[in-house]
Amino acid sequence: MAAEIKTVDDYLAGLPPAERKVLERVRRTIKEAAPDAEERISYRIPLYRQHGDVVGFAAFKDHLSLFVTNSNVGERFADELEGFEVSKTTIHFSIENPLPEELIEKIVRYRV
């Protein structure tokens, strides 16, 4: 990753192609589900804000994450999140097993 990340485009440009492709899909789904959310970089990751933080995403060495900023999300969507690692406000997924777009949309709409 580049030392100075100012935009989500900068963030995505610094990723390997396979990770970038999955997270571009996550980004597109978030923007479709919350078109009025402000897209920004916070804590060096893409974060979306609308009446407070909604969701964010990031790539790590061994996984990708969707940050849902509210621990109720894991409980609310427990059945649909089966097969994914959920830790309080973070959902871990992979290139091989990405989060379904429909689920991302539901989570974002729930958070908004």
Gaussian input, Z-matrix of N, CA and C with variables (Angstrom, degrees):
# hf/3-21g

backbone

0 1
 N
 C     1     B1
 C     2     B2     1     A1
 N     3     B3     2     A2     1     D1
 C     4     B4     3     A3     2     D2
 C     5     B5     4     A4     3     D3
 N     6     B6     5     A5     4     D4
 C     7     B7     6     A6     5     D5
 C     8     B8     7     A7     6     D6
 N     9     B9     8     A8     7     D7
 C    10    B10     9     A9     8     D8
 C    11    B11    10    A10     9     D9
 N    12    B12    11    A11    10    D10
 C    13    B13    12    A12    11    D11
 C    14    B14    13    A13    12    D12
 N    15    B15    14    A14    13    D13
 C    16    B16    15    A15    14    D14
 C    17    B17    16    A16    15    D15
 N    18    B18    17    A17    16    D16
 C    19    B19    18    A18    17    D17
 C    20    B20    19    A19    18    D18
 N    21    B21    20    A20    19    D19
 C    22    B22    21    A21    20    D20
 C    23    B23    22    A22    21    D21
 N    24    B24    23    A23    22    D22
 C    25    B25    24    A24    23    D23
 C    26    B26    25    A25    24    D24
 N    27    B27    26    A26    25    D25
 C    28    B28    27    A27    26    D26
 C    29    B29    28    A28    27    D27
 N    30    B30    29    A29    28    D28
 C    31    B31    30    A30    29    D29
 C    32    B32    31    A31    30    D30
 N    33    B33    32    A32    31    D31
 C    34    B34    33    A33    32    D32
 C    35    B35    34    A34    33    D33
 N    36    B36    35    A35    34    D34
 C    37    B37    36    A36    35    D35
 C    38    B38    37    A37    36    D36
 N    39    B39    38    A38    37    D37
 C    40    B40    39    A39    38    D38
 C    41    B41    40    A40    39    D39
 N    42    B42    41    A41    40    D40
 C    43    B43    42    A42    41    D41
 C    44    B44    43    A43    42    D42
 N    45    B45    44    A44    43    D43
 C    46    B46    45    A45    44    D44
 C    47    B47    46    A46    45    D45
 N    48    B48    47    A47    46    D46
 C    49    B49    48    A48    47    D47
 C    50    B50    49    A49    48    D48
 N    51    B51    50    A50    49    D49
 C    52    B52    51    A51    50    D50
 C    53    B53    52    A52    51    D51
 N    54    B54    53    A53    52    D52
 C    55    B55    54    A54    53    D53
 C    56    B56    55    A55    54    D54
 N    57    B57    56    A56    55    D55
 C    58    B58    57    A57    56    D56
 C    59    B59    58    A58    57    D57
 N    60    B60    59    A59    58    D58
 C    61    B61    60    A60    59    D59
 C    62    B62    61    A61    60    D60
 N    63    B63    62    A62    61    D61
 C    64    B64    63    A63    62    D62
 C    65    B65    64    A64    63    D63
 N    66    B66    65    A65    64    D64
 C    67    B67    66    A66    65    D65
 C    68    B68    67    A67    66    D66
 N    69    B69    68    A68    67    D67
 C    70    B70    69    A69    68    D68
 C    71    B71    70    A70    69    D69
 N    72    B72    71    A71    70    D70
 C    73    B73    72    A72    71    D71
 C    74    B74    73    A73    72    D72
 N    75    B75    74    A74    73    D73
 C    76    B76    75    A75    74    D74
 C    77    B77    76    A76    75    D75
 N    78    B78    77    A77    76    D76
 C    79    B79    78    A78    77    D77
 C    80    B80    79    A79    78    D78
 N    81    B81    80    A80    79    D79
 C    82    B82    81    A81    80    D80
 C    83    B83    82    A82    81    D81
 N    84    B84    83    A83    82    D82
 C    85    B85    84    A84    83    D83
 C    86    B86    85    A85    84    D84
 N    87    B87    86    A86    85    D85
 C    88    B88    87    A87    86    D86
 C    89    B89    88    A88    87    D87
 N    90    B90    89    A89    88    D88
 C    91    B91    90    A90    89    D89
 C    92    B92    91    A91    90    D90
 N    93    B93    92    A92    91    D91
 C    94    B94    93    A93    92    D92
 C    95    B95    94    A94    93    D93
 N    96    B96    95    A95    94    D94
 C    97    B97    96    A96    95    D95
 C    98    B98    97    A97    96    D96
 N    99    B99    98    A98    97    D97
 C   100   B100    99    A99    98    D98
 C   101   B101   100   A100    99    D99
 N   102   B102   101   A101   100   D100
 C   103   B103   102   A102   101   D101
 C   104   B104   103   A103   102   D102
 N   105   B105   104   A104   103   D103
 C   106   B106   105   A105   104   D104
 C   107   B107   106   A106   105   D105
 N   108   B108   107   A107   106   D106
 C   109   B109   108   A108   107   D107
 C   110   B110   109   A109   108   D108
 N   111   B111   110   A110   109   D109
 C   112   B112   111   A111   110   D110
 C   113   B113   112   A112   111   D111
 N   114   B114   113   A113   112   D112
 C   115   B115   114   A114   113   D113
 C   116   B116   115   A115   114   D114
 N   117   B117   116   A116   115   D115
 C   118   B118   117   A117   116   D116
 C   119   B119   118   A118   117   D117
 N   120   B120   119   A119   118   D118
 C   121   B121   120   A120   119   D119
 C   122   B122   121   A121   120   D120
 N   123   B123   122   A122   121   D121
 C   124   B124   123   A123   122   D122
 C   125   B125   124   A124   123   D123
 N   126   B126   125   A125   124   D124
 C   127   B127   126   A126   125   D125
 C   128   B128   127   A127   126   D126
 N   129   B129   128   A128   127   D127
 C   130   B130   129   A129   128   D128
 C   131   B131   130   A130   129   D129
 N   132   B132   131   A131   130   D130
 C   133   B133   132   A132   131   D131
 C   134   B134   133   A133   132   D132
 N   135   B135   134   A134   133   D133
 C   136   B136   135   A135   134   D134
 C   137   B137   136   A136   135   D135
 N   138   B138   137   A137   136   D136
 C   139   B139   138   A138   137   D137
 C   140   B140   139   A139   138   D138
 N   141   B141   140   A140   139   D139
 C   142   B142   141   A141   140   D140
 C   143   B143   142   A142   141   D141
 N   144   B144   143   A143   142   D142
 C   145   B145   144   A144   143   D143
 C   146   B146   145   A145   144   D144
 N   147   B147   146   A146   145   D145
 C   148   B148   147   A147   146   D146
 C   149   B149   148   A148   147   D147
 N   150   B150   149   A149   148   D148
 C   151   B151   150   A150   149   D149
 C   152   B152   151   A151   150   D150
 N   153   B153   152   A152   151   D151
 C   154   B154   153   A153   152   D152
 C   155   B155   154   A154   153   D153
 N   156   B156   155   A155   154   D154
 C   157   B157   156   A156   155   D155
 C   158   B158   157   A157   156   D156
 N   159   B159   158   A158   157   D157
 C   160   B160   159   A159   158   D158
 C   161   B161   160   A160   159   D159
 N   162   B162   161   A161   160   D160
 C   163   B163   162   A162   161   D161
 C   164   B164   163   A163   162   D162
 N   165   B165   164   A164   163   D163
 C   166   B166   165   A165   164   D164
 C   167   B167   166   A166   165   D165
 N   168   B168   167   A167   166   D166
 C   169   B169   168   A168   167   D167
 C   170   B170   169   A169   168   D168
 N   171   B171   170   A170   169   D169
 C   172   B172   171   A171   170   D170
 C   173   B173   172   A172   171   D171
 N   174   B174   173   A173   172   D172
 C   175   B175   174   A174   173   D173
 C   176   B176   175   A175   174   D174
 N   177   B177   176   A176   175   D175
 C   178   B178   177   A177   176   D176
 C   179   B179   178   A178   177   D177
 N   180   B180   179   A179   178   D178
 C   181   B181   180   A180   179   D179
 C   182   B182   181   A181   180   D180
 N   183   B183   182   A182   181   D181
 C   184   B184   183   A183   182   D182
 C   185   B185   184   A184   183   D183
 N   186   B186   185   A185   184   D184
 C   187   B187   186   A186   185   D185
 C   188   B188   187   A187   186   D186
 N   189   B189   188   A188   187   D187
 C   190   B190   189   A189   188   D188
 C   191   B191   190   A190   189   D189
 N   192   B192   191   A191   190   D190
 C   193   B193   192   A192   191   D191
 C   194   B194   193   A193   192   D192
 N   195   B195   194   A194   193   D193
 C   196   B196   195   A195   194   D194
 C   197   B197   196   A196   195   D195
 N   198   B198   197   A197   196   D196
 C   199   B199   198   A198   197   D197
 C   200   B200   199   A199   198   D198
 N   201   B201   200   A200   199   D199
 C   202   B202   201   A201   200   D200
 C   203   B203   202   A202   201   D201
 N   204   B204   203   A203   202   D202
 C   205   B205   204   A204   203   D203
 C   206   B206   205   A205   204   D204
 N   207   B207   206   A206   205   D205
 C   208   B208   207   A207   206   D206
 C   209   B209   208   A208   207   D207
 N   210   B210   209   A209   208   D208
 C   211   B211   210   A210   209   D209
 C   212   B212   211   A211   210   D210
 N   213   B213   212   A212   211   D211
 C   214   B214   213   A213   212   D212
 C   215   B215   214   A214   213   D213
 N   216   B216   215   A215   214   D214
 C   217   B217   216   A216   215   D215
 C   218   B218   217   A217   216   D216
 N   219   B219   218   A218   217   D217
 C   220   B220   219   A219   218   D218
 C   221   B221   220   A220   219   D219
 N   222   B222   221   A221   220   D220
 C   223   B223   222   A222   221   D221
 C   224   B224   223   A223   222   D222
 N   225   B225   224   A224   223   D223
 C   226   B226   225   A225   224   D224
 C   227   B227   226   A226   225   D225
 N   228   B228   227   A227   226   D226
 C   229   B229   228   A228   227   D227
 C   230   B230   229   A229   228   D228
 N   231   B231   230   A230   229   D229
 C   232   B232   231   A231   230   D230
 C   233   B233   232   A232   231   D231
 N   234   B234   233   A233   232   D232
 C   235   B235   234   A234   233   D233
 C   236   B236   235   A235   234   D234
 N   237   B237   236   A236   235   D235
 C   238   B238   237   A237   236   D236
 C   239   B239   238   A238   237   D237
 N   240   B240   239   A239   238   D238
 C   241   B241   240   A240   239   D239
 C   242   B242   241   A241   240   D240
 N   243   B243   242   A242   241   D241
 C   244   B244   243   A243   242   D242
 C   245   B245   244   A244   243   D243
 N   246   B246   245   A245   244   D244
 C   247   B247   246   A246   245   D245
 C   248   B248   247   A247   246   D246
 N   249   B249   248   A248   247   D247
 C   250   B250   249   A249   248   D248
 C   251   B251   250   A250   249   D249
 N   252   B252   251   A251   250   D250
 C   253   B253   252   A252   251   D251
 C   254   B254   253   A253   252   D252
 N   255   B255   254   A254   253   D253
 C   256   B256   255   A255   254   D254
 C   257   B257   256   A256   255   D255
 N   258   B258   257   A257   256   D256
 C   259   B259   258   A258   257   D257
 C   260   B260   259   A259   258   D258
 N   261   B261   260   A260   259   D259
 C   262   B262   261   A261   260   D260
 C   263   B263   262   A262   261   D261
 N   264   B264   263   A263   262   D262
 C   265   B265   264   A264   263   D263
 C   266   B266   265   A265   264   D264
 N   267   B267   266   A266   265   D265
 C   268   B268   267   A267   266   D266
 C   269   B269   268   A268   267   D267
 N   270   B270   269   A269   268   D268
 C   271   B271   270   A270   269   D269
 C   272   B272   271   A271   270   D270
 N   273   B273   272   A272   271   D271
 C   274   B274   273   A273   272   D272
 C   275   B275   274   A274   273   D273
 N   276   B276   275   A275   274   D274
 C   277   B277   276   A276   275   D275
 C   278   B278   277   A277   276   D276
 N   279   B279   278   A278   277   D277
 C   280   B280   279   A279   278   D278
 C   281   B281   280   A280   279   D279
 N   282   B282   281   A281   280   D280
 C   283   B283   282   A282   281   D281
 C   284   B284   283   A283   282   D282
 N   285   B285   284   A284   283   D283
 C   286   B286   285   A285   284   D284
 C   287   B287   286   A286   285   D285
 N   288   B288   287   A287   286   D286
 C   289   B289   288   A288   287   D287
 C   290   B290   289   A289   288   D288
 N   291   B291   290   A290   289   D289
 C   292   B292   291   A291   290   D290
 C   293   B293   292   A292   291   D291
 N   294   B294   293   A293   292   D292
 C   295   B295   294   A294   293   D293
 C   296   B296   295   A295   294   D294
 N   297   B297   296   A296   295   D295
 C   298   B298   297   A297   296   D296
 C   299   B299   298   A298   297   D297
 N   300   B300   299   A299   298   D298
 C   301   B301   300   A300   299   D299
 C   302   B302   301   A301   300   D300
 N   303   B303   302   A302   301   D301
 C   304   B304   303   A303   302   D302
 C   305   B305   304   A304   303   D303
 N   306   B306   305   A305   304   D304
 C   307   B307   306   A306   305   D305
 C   308   B308   307   A307   306   D306
 N   309   B309   308   A308   307   D307
 C   310   B310   309   A309   308   D308
 C   311   B311   310   A310   309   D309
 N   312   B312   311   A311   310   D310
 C   313   B313   312   A312   311   D311
 C   314   B314   313   A313   312   D312
 N   315   B315   314   A314   313   D313
 C   316   B316   315   A315   314   D314
 C   317   B317   316   A316   315   D315
 N   318   B318   317   A317   316   D316
 C   319   B319   318   A318   317   D317
 C   320   B320   319   A319   318   D318
 N   321   B321   320   A320   319   D319
 C   322   B322   321   A321   320   D320
 C   323   B323   322   A322   321   D321
 N   324   B324   323   A323   322   D322
 C   325   B325   324   A324   323   D323
 C   326   B326   325   A325   324   D324
 N   327   B327   326   A326   325   D325
 C   328   B328   327   A327   326   D326
 C   329   B329   328   A328   327   D327
 N   330   B330   329   A329   328   D328
 C   331   B331   330   A330   329   D329
 C   332   B332   331   A331   330   D330
 N   333   B333   332   A332   331   D331
 C   334   B334   333   A333   332   D332
 C   335   B335   334   A334   333   D333

   B1=1.4527
   B2=1.5197
   B3=1.3061
   B4=1.4589
   B5=1.5210
   B6=1.3147
   B7=1.4614
   B8=1.5234
   B9=1.3375
   B10=1.4561
   B11=1.5303
   B12=1.3127
   B13=1.4586
   B14=1.5192
   B15=1.3282
   B16=1.4607
   B17=1.5217
   B18=1.3306
   B19=1.4626
   B20=1.5253
   B21=1.3127
   B22=1.4624
   B23=1.5277
   B24=1.3112
   B25=1.4689
   B26=1.5268
   B27=1.3362
   B28=1.4687
   B29=1.5242
   B30=1.3255
   B31=1.4625
   B32=1.5291
   B33=1.3197
   B34=1.4625
   B35=1.5255
   B36=1.3201
   B37=1.4612
   B38=1.5256
   B39=1.3233
   B40=1.4573
   B41=1.5212
   B42=1.3263
   B43=1.4646
   B44=1.5216
   B45=1.3352
   B46=1.4584
   B47=1.5408
   B48=1.3222
   B49=1.4649
   B50=1.5328
   B51=1.3089
   B52=1.4671
   B53=1.5272
   B54=1.3094
   B55=1.4683
   B56=1.5256
   B57=1.3311
   B58=1.4611
   B59=1.5320
   B60=1.3230
   B61=1.4709
   B62=1.5268
   B63=1.3230
   B64=1.4674
   B65=1.5269
   B66=1.3177
   B67=1.4676
   B68=1.5305
   B69=1.3080
   B70=1.4724
   B71=1.5256
   B72=1.3221
   B73=1.4715
   B74=1.5232
   B75=1.3249
   B76=1.4672
   B77=1.5294
   B78=1.3144
   B79=1.4729
   B80=1.5260
   B81=1.3193
   B82=1.4632
   B83=1.5284
   B84=1.3169
   B85=1.4604
   B86=1.5252
   B87=1.3188
   B88=1.4706
   B89=1.5246
   B90=1.3294
   B91=1.4593
   B92=1.5319
   B93=1.3259
   B94=1.4640
   B95=1.5243
   B96=1.3224
   B97=1.4692
   B98=1.5234
   B99=1.3242
   B100=1.4770
   B101=1.5274
   B102=1.3378
   B103=1.4601
   B104=1.5287
   B105=1.3234
   B106=1.4590
   B107=1.5297
   B108=1.3213
   B109=1.4688
   B110=1.5266
   B111=1.3146
   B112=1.4637
   B113=1.5181
   B114=1.3118
   B115=1.4611
   B116=1.5226
   B117=1.3415
   B118=1.4586
   B119=1.5225
   B120=1.3053
   B121=1.4642
   B122=1.5214
   B123=1.3134
   B124=1.4545
   B125=1.5236
   B126=1.2945
   B127=1.4690
   B128=1.5287
   B129=1.3380
   B130=1.4694
   B131=1.5195
   B132=1.3311
   B133=1.4665
   B134=1.5324
   B135=1.3314
   B136=1.4566
   B137=1.5317
   B138=1.3276
   B139=1.4616
   B140=1.5261
   B141=1.3162
   B142=1.4681
   B143=1.5127
   B144=1.3366
   B145=1.4602
   B146=1.5276
   B147=1.3116
   B148=1.4621
   B149=1.5139
   B150=1.3095
   B151=1.4645
   B152=1.5300
   B153=1.3155
   B154=1.4593
   B155=1.5172
   B156=1.3203
   B157=1.4608
   B158=1.5227
   B159=1.3328
   B160=1.4648
   B161=1.5187
   B162=1.3218
   B163=1.4644
   B164=1.5169
   B165=1.3211
   B166=1.4536
   B167=1.5145
   B168=1.3206
   B169=1.4645
   B170=1.5166
   B171=1.3323
   B172=1.4624
   B173=1.5177
   B174=1.3224
   B175=1.4645
   B176=1.5193
   B177=1.3103
   B178=1.4581
   B179=1.5266
   B180=1.2994
   B181=1.4657
   B182=1.5309
   B183=1.3327
   B184=1.4626
   B185=1.5179
   B186=1.3311
   B187=1.4668
   B188=1.5245
   B189=1.3077
   B190=1.4571
   B191=1.5152
   B192=1.3260
   B193=1.4650
   B194=1.5200
   B195=1.3263
   B196=1.4549
   B197=1.5168
   B198=1.3236
   B199=1.4606
   B200=1.5199
   B201=1.3243
   B202=1.4649
   B203=1.5238
   B204=1.2914
   B205=1.4705
   B206=1.5223
   B207=1.3237
   B208=1.4622
   B209=1.5221
   B210=1.3217
   B211=1.4693
   B212=1.5202
   B213=1.3234
   B214=1.4650
   B215=1.5275
   B216=1.3163
   B217=1.4612
   B218=1.5255
   B219=1.3194
   B220=1.4610
   B221=1.5119
   B222=1.3077
   B223=1.4681
   B224=1.5207
   B225=1.3127
   B226=1.4696
   B227=1.5261
   B228=1.3340
   B229=1.4584
   B230=1.5382
   B231=1.3130
   B232=1.4662
   B233=1.5259
   B234=1.3123
   B235=1.4712
   B236=1.5302
   B237=1.3194
   B238=1.4584
   B239=1.5262
   B240=1.3255
   B241=1.4615
   B242=1.5237
   B243=1.3134
   B244=1.4592
   B245=1.5292
   B246=1.3040
   B247=1.4554
   B248=1.5223
   B249=1.3346
   B250=1.4552
   B251=1.5162
   B252=1.3235
   B253=1.4590
   B254=1.5272
   B255=1.3253
   B256=1.4619
   B257=1.5169
   B258=1.3270
   B259=1.4549
   B260=1.5218
   B261=1.3091
   B262=1.4703
   B263=1.5185
   B264=1.3284
   B265=1.4677
   B266=1.5292
   B267=1.3253
   B268=1.4610
   B269=1.5193
   B270=1.3317
   B271=1.4606
   B272=1.5174
   B273=1.3359
   B274=1.4514
   B275=1.5263
   B276=1.3247
   B277=1.4602
   B278=1.5215
   B279=1.3141
   B280=1.4595
   B281=1.5228
   B282=1.3092
   B283=1.4627
   B284=1.5258
   B285=1.3208
   B286=1.4588
   B287=1.5258
   B288=1.3166
   B289=1.4626
   B290=1.5388
   B291=1.3390
   B292=1.4620
   B293=1.5298
   B294=1.3121
   B295=1.4628
   B296=1.5259
   B297=1.3241
   B298=1.4649
   B299=1.5325
   B300=1.3193
   B301=1.4569
   B302=1.5277
   B303=1.3204
   B304=1.4659
   B305=1.5258
   B306=1.3205
   B307=1.4629
   B308=1.5259
   B309=1.3190
   B310=1.4658
   B311=1.5266
   B312=1.3201
   B313=1.4651
   B314=1.5265
   B315=1.3161
   B316=1.4573
   B317=1.5310
   B318=1.3229
   B319=1.4688
   B320=1.5252
   B321=1.3169
   B322=1.4657
   B323=1.5278
   B324=1.3191
   B325=1.4686
   B326=1.5377
   B327=1.3153
   B328=1.4561
   B329=1.5341
   B330=1.3361
   B331=1.4623
   B332=1.5294
   B333=1.3217
   B334=1.4671
   B335=1.5172
   A1=110.53
   A2=115.10
   A3=120.26
   A4=109.30
   A5=115.52
   A6=120.45
   A7=111.59
   A8=117.35
   A9=121.24
   A10=110.00
   A11=115.63
   A12=121.68
   A13=106.97
   A14=116.04
   A15=120.10
   A16=113.30
   A17=116.92
   A18=120.64
   A19=110.14
   A20=115.37
   A21=119.86
   A22=109.58
   A23=117.02
   A24=119.33
   A25=110.95
   A26=117.66
   A27=121.35
   A28=110.53
   A29=115.62
   A30=120.94
   A31=109.90
   A32=116.05
   A33=120.64
   A34=111.90
   A35=117.52
   A36=121.43
   A37=112.24
   A38=116.92
   A39=120.98
   A40=114.75
   A41=117.03
   A42=120.78
   A43=111.93
   A44=116.98
   A45=120.18
   A46=109.39
   A47=118.10
   A48=121.43
   A49=115.85
   A50=118.77
   A51=120.18
   A52=111.75
   A53=116.61
   A54=120.64
   A55=110.41
   A56=115.95
   A57=120.88
   A58=110.49
   A59=117.16
   A60=120.96
   A61=110.99
   A62=117.52
   A63=121.22
   A64=110.17
   A65=117.60
   A66=119.94
   A67=112.43
   A68=118.40
   A69=119.90
   A70=110.14
   A71=116.72
   A72=121.48
   A73=109.97
   A74=117.27
   A75=121.59
   A76=109.21
   A77=116.49
   A78=121.17
   A79=111.36
   A80=116.32
   A81=121.03
   A82=111.20
   A83=116.93
   A84=121.55
   A85=111.03
   A86=117.11
   A87=121.12
   A88=109.90
   A89=116.61
   A90=120.50
   A91=112.00
   A92=117.15
   A93=120.19
   A94=111.03
   A95=116.91
   A96=121.35
   A97=112.48
   A98=117.02
   A99=121.33
   A100=109.01
   A101=116.76
   A102=119.57
   A103=114.49
   A104=117.74
   A105=120.64
   A106=113.18
   A107=116.85
   A108=119.75
   A109=110.15
   A110=114.87
   A111=121.94
   A112=108.58
   A113=116.59
   A114=121.99
   A115=107.65
   A116=116.38
   A117=119.55
   A118=109.80
   A119=114.79
   A120=121.54
   A121=106.84
   A122=115.85
   A123=122.09
   A124=107.10
   A125=116.67
   A126=121.40
   A127=110.78
   A128=116.48
   A129=124.26
   A130=114.25
   A131=117.84
   A132=121.49
   A133=109.69
   A134=118.03
   A135=120.78
   A136=110.37
   A137=115.39
   A138=121.35
   A139=108.05
   A140=115.52
   A141=122.05
   A142=108.71
   A143=114.85
   A144=120.89
   A145=109.73
   A146=115.64
   A147=122.91
   A148=106.25
   A149=117.85
   A150=122.36
   A151=109.48
   A152=117.17
   A153=123.83
   A154=109.79
   A155=116.27
   A156=120.62
   A157=109.93
   A158=115.48
   A159=121.78
   A160=109.64
   A161=117.13
   A162=123.23
   A163=109.33
   A164=114.73
   A165=122.31
   A166=108.29
   A167=116.79
   A168=119.55
   A169=109.69
   A170=114.71
   A171=119.47
   A172=110.43
   A173=113.88
   A174=121.86
   A175=108.50
   A176=114.70
   A177=121.67
   A178=108.23
   A179=117.03
   A180=121.42
   A181=112.29
   A182=117.45
   A183=120.65
   A184=114.94
   A185=118.22
   A186=119.77
   A187=111.00
   A188=114.67
   A189=123.21
   A190=106.35
   A191=117.10
   A192=119.78
   A193=111.28
   A194=114.24
   A195=122.33
   A196=105.13
   A197=116.40
   A198=122.02
   A199=107.67
   A200=116.60
   A201=120.28
   A202=112.72
   A203=118.50
   A204=127.18
   A205=114.90
   A206=117.46
   A207=121.10
   A208=108.07
   A209=116.89
   A210=120.51
   A211=113.46
   A212=119.25
   A213=120.84
   A214=112.84
   A215=116.93
   A216=120.89
   A217=111.20
   A218=117.35
   A219=120.78
   A220=112.55
   A221=116.34
   A222=120.94
   A223=110.93
   A224=116.42
   A225=122.53
   A226=111.65
   A227=117.20
   A228=122.06
   A229=112.24
   A230=116.89
   A231=121.66
   A232=113.04
   A233=117.63
   A234=120.29
   A235=111.37
   A236=116.53
   A237=121.01
   A238=112.32
   A239=116.48
   A240=120.86
   A241=112.78
   A242=116.44
   A243=119.69
   A244=108.96
   A245=116.33
   A246=121.17
   A247=112.95
   A248=116.45
   A249=121.72
   A250=108.47
   A251=116.75
   A252=120.57
   A253=108.80
   A254=115.94
   A255=121.38
   A256=108.08
   A257=115.62
   A258=121.45
   A259=108.31
   A260=116.92
   A261=124.19
   A262=111.59
   A263=118.29
   A264=120.68
   A265=112.70
   A266=117.07
   A267=120.72
   A268=110.87
   A269=115.27
   A270=122.33
   A271=106.91
   A272=116.46
   A273=121.61
   A274=108.78
   A275=115.29
   A276=121.05
   A277=107.74
   A278=116.70
   A279=119.64
   A280=110.20
   A281=114.15
   A282=120.50
   A283=108.98
   A284=115.80
   A285=121.41
   A286=112.58
   A287=116.97
   A288=122.22
   A289=109.04
   A290=116.56
   A291=119.46
   A292=111.68
   A293=115.87
   A294=120.08
   A295=108.64
   A296=117.81
   A297=120.11
   A298=110.62
   A299=116.13
   A300=120.99
   A301=111.42
   A302=116.70
   A303=120.32
   A304=111.03
   A305=116.42
   A306=120.48
   A307=110.83
   A308=116.94
   A309=120.00
   A310=109.18
   A311=116.00
   A312=120.59
   A313=111.25
   A314=117.82
   A315=121.85
   A316=111.21
   A317=115.80
   A318=120.14
   A319=110.43
   A320=117.06
   A321=120.26
   A322=110.36
   A323=117.48
   A324=120.59
   A325=110.41
   A326=116.91
   A327=121.23
   A328=111.11
   A329=115.76
   A330=120.58
   A331=112.22
   A332=117.28
   A333=120.27
   A334=108.40
   D1=144.34
   D2=176.43
   D3=-67.66
   D4=148.56
   D5=-179.07
   D6=-65.86
   D7=-36.13
   D8=-176.89
   D9=-113.74
   D10=102.09
   D11=179.82
   D12=-107.42
   D13=115.19
   D14=-177.32
   D15=-106.75
   D16=-25.51
   D17=-177.61
   D18=-133.67
   D19=165.65
   D20=176.67
   D21=-65.34
   D22=-35.20
   D23=175.52
   D24=-60.38
   D25=-41.62
   D26=175.80
   D27=-59.40
   D28=-45.45
   D29=-178.52
   D30=-59.28
   D31=-51.32
   D32=-177.32
   D33=-65.34
   D34=-35.74
   D35=-179.97
   D36=-63.24
   D37=-25.33
   D38=-179.27
   D39=-85.12
   D40=1.02
   D41=-177.40
   D42=-96.26
   D43=155.19
   D44=171.02
   D45=-61.79
   D46=151.90
   D47=-174.59
   D48=-52.70
   D49=-42.82
   D50=-177.31
   D51=-66.18
   D52=-42.77
   D53=177.32
   D54=-66.21
   D55=-43.02
   D56=179.94
   D57=-58.53
   D58=-43.83
   D59=-178.72
   D60=-60.37
   D61=-45.84
   D62=-179.87
   D63=-65.50
   D64=-45.08
   D65=-177.11
   D66=-74.02
   D67=-25.38
   D68=172.12
   D69=-65.21
   D70=-37.16
   D71=176.70
   D72=-66.88
   D73=-41.25
   D74=176.20
   D75=-60.65
   D76=-46.88
   D77=179.67
   D78=-58.48
   D79=-48.94
   D80=-179.69
   D81=-58.96
   D82=-42.82
   D83=-179.59
   D84=-65.30
   D85=-42.12
   D86=177.44
   D87=-60.63
   D88=-47.27
   D89=-177.74
   D90=-65.16
   D91=-33.32
   D92=177.22
   D93=-71.57
   D94=-37.44
   D95=-178.39
   D96=-78.03
   D97=-26.45
   D98=-178.56
   D99=-138.08
   D100=69.81
   D101=-175.00
   D102=-62.53
   D103=-20.95
   D104=-179.84
   D105=-92.20
   D106=-1.64
   D107=-179.34
   D108=-71.76
   D109=142.18
   D110=176.64
   D111=-80.77
   D112=126.66
   D113=178.12
   D114=-96.02
   D115=128.25
   D116=-178.21
   D117=-154.08
   D118=171.50
   D119=172.44
   D120=-102.39
   D121=126.74
   D122=176.84
   D123=-142.24
   D124=135.48
   D125=-175.25
   D126=55.80
   D127=32.43
   D128=178.29
   D129=66.83
   D130=18.90
   D131=176.61
   D132=-132.71
   D133=157.85
   D134=173.47
   D135=-66.93
   D136=131.11
   D137=-179.35
   D138=-138.04
   D139=143.29
   D140=-178.57
   D141=-115.91
   D142=134.17
   D143=-174.08
   D144=-128.96
   D145=130.35
   D146=173.40
   D147=-153.62
   D148=106.00
   D149=-173.19
   D150=57.16
   D151=41.48
   D152=-175.99
   D153=113.14
   D154=171.01
   D155=179.85
   D156=-67.07
   D157=134.88
   D158=-178.65
   D159=-102.85
   D160=-66.39
   D161=178.85
   D162=-150.84
   D163=165.12
   D164=172.69
   D165=-147.10
   D166=170.63
   D167=176.63
   D168=-145.36
   D169=161.34
   D170=-179.96
   D171=-162.10
   D172=159.65
   D173=174.62
   D174=-112.03
   D175=136.53
   D176=176.87
   D177=-126.54
   D178=173.79
   D179=-175.89
   D180=-55.86
   D181=-45.12
   D182=-173.12
   D183=-110.71
   D184=1.72
   D185=-178.23
   D186=-167.11
   D187=170.40
   D188=171.45
   D189=-111.72
   D190=155.55
   D191=-178.48
   D192=-135.11
   D193=145.71
   D194=166.88
   D195=-113.38
   D196=121.67
   D197=178.53
   D198=-96.01
   D199=121.18
   D200=-173.97
   D201=-102.90
   D202=-2.15
   D203=173.15
   D204=54.23
   D205=14.44
   D206=177.95
   D207=-154.08
   D208=122.63
   D209=-175.42
   D210=-69.49
   D211=-13.41
   D212=177.51
   D213=-69.35
   D214=-21.65
   D215=-176.91
   D216=-61.66
   D217=-44.43
   D218=179.31
   D219=-58.62
   D220=-39.57
   D221=178.17
   D222=-72.02
   D223=-44.65
   D224=-176.29
   D225=-62.04
   D226=-37.72
   D227=-176.08
   D228=-112.26
   D229=25.96
   D230=-174.50
   D231=-53.68
   D232=-45.03
   D233=-178.56
   D234=-63.05
   D235=-43.34
   D236=-177.76
   D237=-74.70
   D238=-21.01
   D239=179.90
   D240=-92.08
   D241=2.08
   D242=177.78
   D243=-58.59
   D244=132.95
   D245=-177.00
   D246=98.04
   D247=-8.50
   D248=176.06
   D249=-114.79
   D250=148.44
   D251=176.45
   D252=-81.85
   D253=123.61
   D254=179.92
   D255=-119.81
   D256=128.34
   D257=179.83
   D258=-132.63
   D259=100.30
   D260=-179.14
   D261=53.16
   D262=-93.22
   D263=-175.52
   D264=-110.98
   D265=17.18
   D266=-177.16
   D267=-129.12
   D268=134.57
   D269=175.17
   D270=-114.39
   D271=121.92
   D272=179.39
   D273=-96.49
   D274=139.31
   D275=176.03
   D276=-147.43
   D277=-179.21
   D278=-175.72
   D279=-135.66
   D280=172.48
   D281=175.88
   D282=-62.63
   D283=-40.56
   D284=-177.81
   D285=-74.81
   D286=-26.22
   D287=-178.50
   D288=-133.56
   D289=71.75
   D290=-177.57
   D291=-74.97
   D292=160.53
   D293=174.36
   D294=-67.83
   D295=136.61
   D296=176.68
   D297=-63.72
   D298=141.48
   D299=-179.84
   D300=-57.63
   D301=-39.13
   D302=-179.20
   D303=-62.32
   D304=-37.71
   D305=179.27
   D306=-70.54
   D307=-41.86
   D308=176.65
   D309=-58.33
   D310=-46.05
   D311=179.90
   D312=-59.18
   D313=-45.57
   D314=179.23
   D315=-60.81
   D316=-44.64
   D317=-179.19
   D318=-64.15
   D319=-45.01
   D320=-179.38
   D321=-62.77
   D322=-45.70
   D323=179.82
   D324=-63.10
   D325=-38.15
   D326=176.73
   D327=-62.68
   D328=-41.71
   D329=-179.23
   D330=-70.50
   D331=-34.22
   D332=179.24
   D333=-69.12

